[in-house]
Amino acid sequence: MRARRLLGAATLATLGAALWWRKNPSACPYGQRFWVEAPHPIITRERLREVLRPEPGERILEIGPGVGYYTLDMAEWVGPEGKVEIFDLQQEFLDHTMGRATERGLANVVPTQGDATALSYEDDSMDAVVLTAVLGEIPDPVAALREIARVLEPSGRLIVGELFGDPHFTTQAALKRQASEAGLSWESHSGNWFAYFARLSPN
Ligand SMILES: C[S@@+](CC[C@H](N)C(=O)[O-])C[C@H]1O[C@@H](n2cnc3c(N)ncnc32)[C@H](O)[C@@H]1O
């Protein structure tokens, strides 16, 4: 009986915390990085490659790389003549990813610390922007999407990855609404309603 009550209280506390987190967008703390180190089902690196269609020599901006789950592969896809710019609010995540890039012998990953709502890159300077499990952590996602639209080349593409279970999961309907407000058009998506990569482009 006591164990049941304890389990009930723990479940309620977990649900409460998840609900609070959902209503209060904030960056995943570096101390909880085990969440982003785990395999990302459905939104796999192979699926990202199919949706992104990277070319050697391209300059790709990844916002919120976490521990670099996708970064290292992207750096290999664009090759030594290309570049992956990683941009994160938290320096610890950038340092972590840079350490892994160095271990793998990659010299084309460039870190910059900052907030996604104020990107420190020039207009029309990126071939592609990628963000996975990041948008819902940003208190003003439309402002971040506007910044992304600004730095993307007119022929560039934005790939947004989302996975249900993340307390900050962004549904496709919400992403479509936010993207249209920010001047981005929905092109296609791969996956299903609870785990997907969406491909968008500047209007
Ligand atoms: C849940 S992790 C996702 C990591 C990685 N993309 C992945 O899928 O494994 C979210 C990442 O976004 C970063 N982030 C959150 N809010 C941000 C903001 N406003 N500007 C830049 N980065 C942000 C966090 O610091 C963290 O690295």
The ligand as an SDF file (V2000), in Angstrom:
LIG
                    3D

 27 29  0  0  0  0  0  0  0  0999 V2000
   18.0880   18.5950  -26.4700 C   0  0  0  0  0  0  0  0  0  0  0  0
   19.6290   19.2280  -26.9970 S   0  0  0  0  0  0  0  0  0  0  0  0
   19.6910   18.5590  -28.6400 C   0  0  0  0  0  0  0  0  0  0  0  0
   21.0950   18.2230  -29.0580 C   0  0  0  0  0  0  0  0  0  0  0  0
   21.2660   17.6440  -30.4600 C   0  0  0  0  0  0  0  0  0  0  0  0
   20.7230   18.5070  -31.4780 N   0  0  0  0  0  0  0  0  0  0  0  0
   20.6950   16.2780  -30.5560 C   0  0  0  0  0  0  0  0  0  0  0  0
   19.6530   16.0910  -31.2160 O   0  0  0  0  0  0  0  0  0  0  0  0
   21.2870   15.3400  -29.9900 O   0  0  0  0  0  0  0  0  0  0  0  0
   19.2990   20.9500  -27.2450 C   0  0  0  0  0  0  0  0  0  0  0  0
   20.5190   21.7740  -27.6020 C   0  0  0  0  0  0  0  0  0  0  0  0
   20.0810   23.0860  -27.9840 O   0  0  0  0  0  0  0  0  0  0  0  0
   20.8380   24.0710  -27.2890 C   0  0  0  0  0  0  0  0  0  0  0  0
   20.0080   25.2900  -27.1500 N   0  0  0  0  0  0  0  0  0  0  0  0
   18.8770   25.4210  -26.4330 C   0  0  0  0  0  0  0  0  0  0  0  0
   18.3910   26.6710  -26.5360 N   0  0  0  0  0  0  0  0  0  0  0  0
   19.2390   27.3520  -27.3300 C   0  0  0  0  0  0  0  0  0  0  0  0
   19.2900   28.6960  -27.8160 C   0  0  0  0  0  0  0  0  0  0  0  0
   18.3510   29.5990  -27.4740 N   0  0  0  0  0  0  0  0  0  0  0  0
   20.3020   29.0450  -28.6240 N   0  0  0  0  0  0  0  0  0  0  0  0
   21.2660   28.1430  -28.9830 C   0  0  0  0  0  0  0  0  0  0  0  0
   21.2730   26.8700  -28.5460 N   0  0  0  0  0  0  0  0  0  0  0  0
   20.2800   26.4600  -27.7400 C   0  0  0  0  0  0  0  0  0  0  0  0
   21.1700   23.3890  -25.9690 C   0  0  0  0  0  0  0  0  0  0  0  0
   22.2260   24.0230  -25.2910 O   0  0  0  0  0  0  0  0  0  0  0  0
   21.4890   21.9650  -26.4500 C   0  0  0  0  0  0  0  0  0  0  0  0
   22.8040   21.8540  -26.9520 O   0  0  0  0  0  0  0  0  0  0  0  0
  1  2  1  0
  2  3  1  0
  2 10  1  0
  3  4  1  0
  4  5  1  0
  5  6  1  0
  5  7  1  0
  7  8  2  0
  7  9  1  0
 10 11  1  0
 11 12  1  0
 11 26  1  0
 12 13  1  0
 13 14  1  0
 13 24  1  0
 14 15  1  0
 14 23  1  0
 15 16  2  0
 16 17  1  0
 17 18  1  0
 17 23  2  0
 18 19  1  0
 18 20  2  0
 20 21  1  0
 21 22  2  0
 22 23  1  0
 24 25  1  0
 24 26  1  0
 26 27  1  0
M  CHG  2   2   1   9  -1
M  END
$$$$
